[in-house]
Amino acid sequence: MKQDQTLILLTSRFPYSPGEEFIYNELLILSQKFQNIILVPTNQECWNRVKAHNRELPDNVKVHTIKSKEKNPKLRKIKSILSGVTNPTVKSWYKRDVHNAKKFGLKGKFKLYKWLVDAYQIRKKVEGIEGSEREKVVYYSYWLTPAAAALAMLKEDKPIKAVSRVHGGDLYWERHPMPYLPVQYQVIQSLDKIHSISENGKQYLLNNFPGLDEKIEVSRLGTKGIELSYREPDIPSKDPLKIVSVSYMKNVKRVHLIAEAIKKAQVPVHWIHIGDGPEREKVQNIINQFPETSKGELLGSLDNEEVIETLRSQRFDLFINVSESEGIPVTIMEAFSARIPVVATDVGGTSELVNGSNGWLLDKDFEPGEISNILNETFAEPELISQKRDQAYRTWREQYSCEKNYSEFAEKLLSLGDLKHHGN
């Protein structure tokens, strides 16, 4: 039953592409709980958009496209940067974190300044959204980025209720060439709640900012269950091991190490990788060196529905993720819901998902031969896969079902709106 409340959800680009596909499942459940939802894509590439987003959204979800008088994006950015020099809000917030920015010299100080200028621009645009004047409104930033800082700025001037999720790239400093994310402490302190998608993320923030325990809690992501269209064979097959991986092909994802492991394996392997990127040629060159009994297919980029259909319609023995940095991978949740055991690196919150009962957890700095050994072992003893399949599915059902997790999260947001209504 819908509550008479409005949710204003700040995204980066969603519902426009590319990226943030995983917001959709959450949005469907939130739309069942809130009377109205207003989506606000805050990335400047989405400002003044007239092209349709081509997504089927629930009837009570509307998209607020940020408008700017300056149509030229480059000129708009230059003007906004210059406007911050005399802006009292930008100057005030700049003073609060310049001591951290100075550790990285002029580049650090400019990153802080640009972050705050962007935040102020979003703040001004969000303030006038039609529907924001309603009595029961909750603001929700999907990322702990300038969008969340914009809500913190707005909260200083208006008695709003506002929260933010925090994931990976918007959380872990060391994932950036300049390991600095501006005004994190000040934004966390200002907003009503920060919802980390993993326990690891929560502990990371508390280690860096002691004393903010009441502000930060874990609200896990989730995925839909995948109804398989094939039947498990009664007798274990001696066909090649079928492996799947899903990620953008860039350095941090280390997809080439999967290829190296398969090249060294002593058993036949059929590997499918979903995702494209700058490392594609490097990976293909390794695939070309596979023994004749193994093969690798690079399917390129697929949308989320196509990824789900691949997992639903083909029987995979293993899912592999060897990233050197993660928040908590949604793709692993999807693999578990399709009863696929996972081999993954112990980074970010991955250890909250993967363990010895549902897969294999590798050290961050593993050797490809360790995966080769897992492939050799599981081919020789297929019952190992069977044992882990049920545990993989149980992990998803009990901890990462979107229906369960997003319903609980929606109730937290609704209770925040009720607090505002009662003047707290």
Sequence and secondary structure as in RCSB ss.txt:
>XXXX:A:sequence
MKQDQTLILLTSRFPYSPGEEFIYNELLILSQKFQNIILVPTNQECWNRVKAHNRELPDNVKVHTIKSKEKNPKL
RKIKSILSGVTNPTVKSWYKRDVHNAKKFGLKGKFKLYKWLVDAYQIRKKVEGIEGSEREKVVYYSYWLTPAAAA
LAMLKEDKPIKAVSRVHGGDLYWERHPMPYLPVQYQVIQSLDKIHSISENGKQYLLNNFPGLDEKIEVSRLGTKG
IELSYREPDIPSKDPLKIVSVSYMKNVKRVHLIAEAIKKAQVPVHWIHIGDGPEREKVQNIINQFPETSKGELLG
SLDNEEVIETLRSQRFDLFINVSESEGIPVTIMEAFSARIPVVATDVGGTSELVNGSNGWLLDKDFEPGEISNIL
NETFAEPELISQKRDQAYRTWREQYSCEKNYSEFAEKLLSLGDLKHHGN
>XXXX:A:secstr
  EEEEEEEEESSTTSSSS TTHHHHHHHHHHHEEEEEEEE SGGGTT  S       TTEEE     S   HHH
HHHHHHHHGGG HHHHHHHHHHHHHHGGGHHHHHHHHHHHHHHHHHHHHHHHT TTTTSSSEEEEESSSSHHHHH
HHHHHHHS  EEEEEE STTT GGGSSS   TTHHHHHHHSSEEEESSHHHHHHHHHHSTT GGGEEE    B  
   SS   SS   S EEEEEE   SGGG HHHHHHHHHH SS EEEEEEB  TTHHHHHHHHTTS TT EEEEEE
   HHHHHHHHHHS  SEEEE  S  S  HHHHHHHHTT  EEEE  TTGGGT  TTTEEEE TT  HHHHHHHH
HHHHH THHHHHHHHHHHHHHHHH BHHHHHHHHHHHHHHHHHHHHTT 
